[in-house]
Amino acid sequence: MARILTVAPEAARGPRRLLVRQARREYGGGVPGMLNVLLPDLQLAAAVSWLYQHLHLRRRSPLTRLQREMLATVVNGRVGGAP
């Protein structure tokens, strides 16, 4: 089993605490599990955030809505997410 460094939202301090607070506002009180993995390395978190926004949230996204849904379905299945 791989050992992946994580930071629990309750244990976040400094700038990480601000990111957790922002995520809770965006996701209706919950914190996505991916944030726990990204919190230890803020440079990685910034890069992943930029990539996600670039592919999914900008007005002229290079992916169609169907492609975004397909990508989300595959990723959800790979990480063992809920159906």
C-alpha positions in Angstrom: 0.0 0.0 0.0 1.4 3.4 -1.0 2.1 5.9 1.7 0.8 9.3 0.6 1.4 12.3 2.7 -1.8 14.0 3.6 -2.9 16.9 5.8 -6.3 16.7 7.5 -8.4 19.8 7.2 -8.6 20.2 11.0 -4.8 20.1 11.2 -4.2 22.7 8.5 -2.3 25.8 9.6 -1.3 29.1 8.0 -2.0 29.4 4.2 -3.3 25.8 4.2 -6.0 26.8 6.6 -7.1 29.5 4.3 -7.3 27.0 1.4 -9.4 24.7 3.5 -11.8 27.6 4.4 -12.1 28.5 0.8 -12.8 24.9 -0.3 -15.5 24.5 2.4 -17.2 27.6 1.0 -17.0 26.4 -2.6 -18.1 22.8 -1.8 -20.9 23.5 0.7 -19.1 22.7 3.9 -17.2 19.7 2.8 -13.6 19.3 1.8 -12.8 17.2 -1.2 -10.4 14.3 -0.5 -8.1 15.5 -3.2 -7.4 18.6 -1.2 -6.0 16.4 1.7 -3.4 15.1 -0.8 -2.5 18.5 -2.3 -2.2 20.4 1.0 1.3 19.2 1.9 2.8 20.6 -1.3 1.4 24.1 -2.1 3.3 24.4 -5.4 1.7 21.1 -6.6 -1.7 22.3 -5.4 -1.3 25.5 -7.4 -0.3 23.6 -10.6 -3.2 21.2 -10.2 -5.6 24.0 -9.6 -4.4 25.9 -12.7 -4.7 22.8 -14.8 -8.3 22.0 -13.6 -9.4 25.6 -14.2 -7.8 25.7 -17.6 -9.5 22.5 -18.7 -12.8 22.7 -17.0 -13.8 26.2 -15.8 -12.8 28.7 -18.5 -15.3 29.9 -21.0 -13.4 28.5 -24.1 -12.4 25.2 -22.6 -10.6 22.8 -25.0 -12.9 20.0 -23.8 -16.5 19.6 -24.6 -19.1 19.1 -21.9 -19.3 15.4 -22.8 -15.5 15.1 -22.6 -15.4 16.7 -19.2 -18.1 14.3 -18.0 -16.3 11.3 -19.4 -13.0 12.4 -17.8 -14.8 12.8 -14.4 -16.3 9.4 -14.7 -13.0 7.7 -15.5 -11.2 9.5 -12.7 -14.0 8.8 -10.2 -13.8 5.1 -11.1 -10.0 5.0 -10.8 -9.9 6.5 -7.3 -12.8 4.3 -6.1 -15.3 7.1 -5.8 -19.0 6.7 -5.2 -21.2 5.8 -8.2 
